Amino acid sequence: MRIKNLELWAAFGTMIVLGAGYGIWSSQNGLPKSSGLAGHLIGVVGFLLMLMTEILYSVRKSSPNARWGKLQHWLAFHVYTGLVGPFLVLLHTAWRFNGIAGILTLLMVIIVLSGFVGRFFYTQIPRDEDGQLLPDELVPEQQEQQIRGAARTAKARRLLAVWHAFHVPFGVVMFTIAFIHIGAALYYATLVR
């Protein structure tokens, strides 16, 4: 039996364990500085998870006939890494939100919250086992129920399209600013010192 919303439970469990480890470390050594080795390591791992969130799921989604696993498993991976990665990046900030890093953190939080909204819309659209849209065929003895279901599905599809038009550009802006932040951090950490 598959646990419902397993990816959410796994992500929250991972974040609790990581948060506890971060708390223990911080109580003994103080908050890891964003520019220190531990802070950089946390930020790099979080950013790599966020890149995986975006790139791997997008590639799999655009290849419907690929045999790299079911789309629903890739969506679960997208949700898991889309929560754990930003959580690590949040820990990387050492709870300081100044300048470009503050803007980046705000965008990241908006995108994560937007992801919950998109996931809700996504679950309202009937799909097969692999996550592909089901056809809107009507069975005569269930027409009235299916007409109402089709109207609900059409509304969910429209809302998902509007959400997608918001979520993706915000992600592009966030990753652009993230690369600028990383470039600046590398420049100031290596060339200016």
Stockholm file with secondary structure:
# STOCKHOLM 1.0

chainA/1-193         MRIKNLELWAAFGTMIVLGAGYGIWSSQNGLPKSSGLAGHLIGVVGFLLMLMTEILYSVRKSSPNARWGKLQHWLAFHVYTGLVGPFLVLLHTAWRFNGIAGILTLLMVIIVLSGFVGRFFYTQIPRDEDGQLLPDELVPEQQEQQIRGAARTAKARRLLAVWHAFHVPFGVVMFTIAFIHIGAALYYATLVR
#=GR chainA/1-193 SS CCCTTHHHHHHHHHHHHHHHHHHHHHHHHCSCCTTSHHHHHHHHHHHHHHHHHHHHHHHHHTCTTCCSSCHHHHHHHHHHHHHHHHHHHHHHTTTCCCHHHHHHHHHHHHHHHHHHHHHHHHHTSCBCTTSCBCCCCCCGGGHHHHHHHHHHHHHHHHHHHHHHHHHHHHHHHHHHHHHHHHHHHHIIIIICC
#=GC SS_cons         CCCTTHHHHHHHHHHHHHHHHHHHHHHHHCSCCTTSHHHHHHHHHHHHHHHHHHHHHHHHHTCTTCCSSCHHHHHHHHHHHHHHHHHHHHHHTTTCCCHHHHHHHHHHHHHHHHHHHHHHHHHTSCBCTTSCBCCCCCCGGGHHHHHHHHHHHHHHHHHHHHHHHHHHHHHHHHHHHHHHHHHHHHIIIIICC
//
